[in-house]
């Protein structure tokens, strides 16, 4: 399968622990997005990479959140000192170089569901 | 921000045509309109995209009036498997990389 891959699919952790999610975008896609989705709400934008450069971050991305894309391929999203309010689905999406940022044709992964106890 | 407004929910019966309208009064000149479908515990899936007039693909049609302040997603002859949340997105020309989802429309198709 050549779609966007996310790992792990499910993560249960205790409050205060650190967690890391990984996203492998479609291979030729140079743009990568992270979103967070809580129950009953649409996905909320967190951050965006073009190749290895993190070009935009939402105000939602507190200093406990950090995202990297070191070689312009896969990306990681780390949450430090998790809180119960961090419980959500974390979605990764990618787009190809031929798609302008305005057109919004994103390819999403299945998501990583985080539960903080 | 080109905020979008959609109905919270809609019900339909199998075989009917469903039209979901999205309002986006502050759409910018360069913005495209994109619709996604999302099933529970899955990521959103691209359905259709347009800039003006009408766009049709194998799964849906998108109608955009001349003023582009709204758009209508049309799903012909829905089936039970079309039960999902449908999101309307409008690209932001000012901060083009932030694509904002609203709360979406929960479509329930009944037998």
Contacts between the chains, C-beta under 8 A, distances in Angstrom:
chain1	res1	chain2	res2	distance
A	4	B	43	7.5
A	31	B	97	7.7
A	33	B	97	7.7
A	33	B	99	7.7
A	35	B	101	7.7
A	40	B	103	7.4
A	41	B	103	6.0
A	42	B	85	7.9
A	42	B	87	5.6
A	42	B	101	3.3
A	42	B	102	5.4
A	42	B	103	5.4
A	42	B	104	5.3
A	43	B	44	6.7
A	43	B	101	4.8
A	44	B	101	7.3
A	45	B	98	5.0
A	45	B	99	6.7
A	45	B	100	6.6
A	48	B	97	4.4
A	48	B	98	7.3
A	50	B	97	8.0
A	55	B	97	6.3
A	56	B	95	6.9
A	56	B	97	5.0
A	56	B	98	6.3
A	58	B	98	7.2
A	89	B	41	7.8
A	91	B	43	5.2
A	91	B	44	7.7
A	93	B	43	7.2
A	100	B	96	7.4
A	101	B	91	7.0
A	101	B	96	3.8
A	101	B	97	4.9
A	102	B	30	5.5
A	102	B	31	6.0
A	102	B	32	5.6
A	102	B	91	3.7
A	102	B	92	7.7
A	102	B	93	6.1
A	102	B	96	5.1
A	103	B	32	4.5
A	103	B	34	6.9
A	103	B	49	6.1
A	103	B	91	6.3
A	104	B	32	6.0
A	104	B	34	3.9
A	104	B	49	6.8
A	104	B	89	5.1
A	104	B	90	7.8
A	104	B	91	4.9
A	104	B	99	4.8
A	105	B	34	6.5
A	105	B	46	5.4
A	105	B	49	5.9
A	106	B	36	7.9
A	106	B	44	7.5
A	106	B	46	6.8
A	106	B	99	6.8
A	107	B	46	7.2
A	108	B	43	3.0
A	108	B	44	5.2
A	108	B	45	7.0
A	109	B	43	5.4
A	110	B	41	7.7
A	110	B	42	5.8
A	110	B	43	5.6
A	111	B	41	7.4
A	111	B	42	7.2
A	111	B	43	5.3
A	113	B	41	7.4
